Amino acid sequence: MIIINSLDLFYFWMYLPRARVKMLDMVSRLTPEEKTIFLQSQQMLEHELYISRLFVDGILGRNFSRPLSFYLTYNKSYLSAIKKMN
């Protein structure tokens, strides 16, 4: 469930125009403990092999090639931006 939520936030960050500003605002208001939990949940996206397997196994149905390609292409830049929030 954490991985799916992290993928959702990743998608929002990349595609929704105001998502980045809203997420930065949200994270700035978290307690240090909450911020740690948030950042660690997003770091789950570093496990490319496991997440790629989830795509192939059908987490998004049969049309997984475009979402998988998107994930593999942009996840490092997203994680880099998220780490800078700390």
C-alpha positions as CSV (number, residue, x, y, z in Angstrom):
1,M,0.0,0.0,0.0
2,I,2.9,2.4,0.8
3,I,4.4,1.8,-2.6
4,I,1.1,2.5,-4.4
5,N,0.6,5.7,-2.4
6,S,4.2,6.7,-3.2
7,L,3.6,6.1,-6.9
8,D,0.5,8.2,-6.7
9,L,2.4,11.1,-5.2
10,F,5.1,10.7,-7.8
11,Y,2.5,10.9,-10.6
12,F,0.9,14.0,-9.0
13,W,4.3,15.7,-8.6
14,M,5.1,15.1,-12.3
15,Y,1.7,15.8,-13.9
16,L,-0.4,18.1,-11.8
17,P,0.6,21.8,-12.1
18,R,0.1,22.8,-8.5
19,A,1.0,19.5,-6.8
20,R,4.7,20.5,-6.2
21,V,3.8,23.7,-4.4
22,K,1.1,22.0,-2.4
23,M,3.4,19.1,-1.4
24,L,6.2,21.4,-0.4
25,D,3.7,23.3,1.8
26,M,2.3,20.1,3.3
27,V,5.8,18.8,4.1
28,S,6.9,22.1,5.6
29,R,4.0,21.8,8.2
30,L,4.9,18.3,9.3
31,T,6.5,17.5,12.6
32,P,10.1,16.1,12.3
33,E,8.8,12.6,12.9
34,E,6.1,12.9,10.3
35,K,8.6,14.3,7.8
36,T,10.9,11.3,8.4
37,I,8.0,8.9,7.8
38,F,7.0,10.7,4.6
39,L,10.5,10.8,3.2
40,Q,11.1,7.1,4.0
41,S,7.8,6.2,2.4
42,Q,8.9,8.0,-0.8
43,Q,12.3,6.3,-0.7
44,M,10.5,3.0,-1.3
45,L,10.6,4.1,-4.9
46,E,14.3,3.5,-5.0
47,H,13.6,-0.3,-5.3
48,E,13.4,-0.3,-9.1
49,L,13.5,-4.1,-9.5
50,Y,10.7,-4.7,-7.1
51,I,8.5,-1.9,-8.4
52,S,9.2,-2.9,-12.0
53,R,8.0,-6.4,-11.1
54,L,4.8,-5.0,-9.6
55,F,4.1,-3.3,-12.9
56,V,4.8,-6.4,-15.0
57,D,2.7,-8.5,-12.6
58,G,-0.3,-6.3,-13.3
59,I,-0.6,-3.7,-10.6
60,L,-1.9,-1.4,-13.3
61,G,-3.4,-4.0,-15.5
62,R,-2.1,-5.2,-18.9
63,N,-1.1,-1.8,-20.2
64,F,2.0,-1.4,-18.0
65,S,4.6,-0.5,-20.5
66,R,4.1,3.3,-20.6
67,P,3.7,3.7,-16.8
68,L,6.8,1.5,-16.2
69,S,8.8,3.5,-18.7
70,F,7.7,6.7,-17.0
71,Y,8.7,5.4,-13.6
72,L,12.1,4.2,-14.8
73,T,12.8,7.4,-16.6
74,Y,11.8,9.9,-13.9
75,N,11.9,8.3,-10.5
76,K,15.5,9.4,-9.8
77,S,14.8,13.0,-10.5
78,Y,11.7,12.9,-8.3
79,L,13.5,11.2,-5.5
80,S,16.3,13.8,-5.7
81,A,13.7,16.6,-5.4
82,I,12.0,14.9,-2.5
83,K,15.3,14.4,-0.6
84,K,15.9,18.2,-0.9
85,M,12.7,18.8,1.1
86,N,14.5,17.6,4.2
